[in-house]
Amino acid sequence: MQFLDDYKPHTYALLRIMTGFLFLWHGTQKLLGFPTEFTNPLSPMLYGAGSIEIIGGVLVMIGLFTRPAAFVYSGTMAVAYWMVHGMNDFFPLLNRGELAAMYCFVFLFIAANGAGIWSLDKK
């Protein structure tokens, strides 16, 4: 698998871009009902979460202010995990918190590694 070594910067950039892209749609679902309706009633906290997801998704996807943004979103996802999922059960498979936990650690990885190639921070 050493042939992939030459593509580390590219695969990291794809991870960053796709993480931001996927995170963005959680916010549009909450605030805009797109691409599918959000079934829970919106509280002020969910309005804030939706805004964070849209802004965070765009910033990480385009690689702008990547380190501080990803660090904030990592913390946001840690809080979301414990407030929404972790109180129901310890195991992520049972509390349906796998996605929040995964976002938490992927954003932490991005915060530690910066924007990389294909980013506005690189310019």
N, C-alpha and C positions, 0 to 999 in steps of 0.2 A: 504493500500500500504506500510505499515511499513516493510513488508518482504524484500523490496528492500534496506532498510537501511544497511543491511549487505553487499550489493554489490556496495556501493558508490565508493570505490577505483577501482573496476573492470570496472564499467560503465564509470568512468572518463578516465581510461586508454584506453578503447575502443574509446571514443570520441577523445582523442589525437591521437591515432594510425590512425583512419579512416580519421580524418581531414588532417593529413600529407599525407596519401595515396592518398586522392582525390586531394589535392593541387598539388602533384607531377605530375599528369597527365596533368594539364594545361601547365606545363613547357615542358613536352615531346611533347605535341601537337604543341607548338610554335616552338621548336628547332629541333625536329626530325620528325614531321608530323605523330606521333604515339600517340594514336591509330586511330586518324583520322587527315586528313589534316587541317592545319590552313589556313583559306581562305584569311586573310588580309596580305598585304605585310609587311615584317618584317623591322621595323626601329631599330635604336640602342636602343631605349627605350624598344621595345618589346624583343630584345635579352637579355637585362638586366632583364626584367620581367620574361622571361622564365628560365633564370639561377637562379633567386631568387626562383622561384616556384619549380624547381627541388631540389636545395640544401635545401630550407626550408621544402619541403615535407619530404625529407629523415630525416633531423634533428629532426623534430617534431615527425615523425612516430617512430623513434627508441628511442626518448627521450634523445637526446644528446644536451647539451647547450640549453635546452628547454626554459627556461625563457627569456634569451636575444634574442634567435632566434624568438620565438613567438611574442615578443614585436616588433621586427623589421618588421615581416610579418604583424602584425596588422596595423602598420603605413603604410606599403606598400599598403595594401588593402584599407585603408582610402584614400590614394592619388589616387589609381586606380579608386576608386568609383567616386571621384569628377572630375578627369580628363577625364575619359571615359564616365561615366554615368550621374553624377550629373549636368553637364552643359546642358544636353538635356531636363531634366524635373526634378522637385523636387521629385516626387513620385517614389520610387524604382520599383514599378510594371510597371510604364510607361516607365522608362528609362532603364529597364532590368538590374538594378544593385543590385538585391536582393542577388545574390551569393557573390559579392564583399563585400557588407555590412555585410552579415552573417559571412564570413571569418574574416573580421575585428574584430568583437566582439567575435567570438570563439577563435581567436588567443589571444585577450586581456585577455579572461578568462583563457586560458592556461598559459599565461605569469604570471598572478596573482597567479595561483595555482601550478605551477611547473610541473615537469614530472610525479610525482606519481609512482605507481607500474609499473612493466614491462617496465623499462626504463634503459638506460645506465647511466643516471644521478644518479639513485638510487644505482647503484653499487658503 
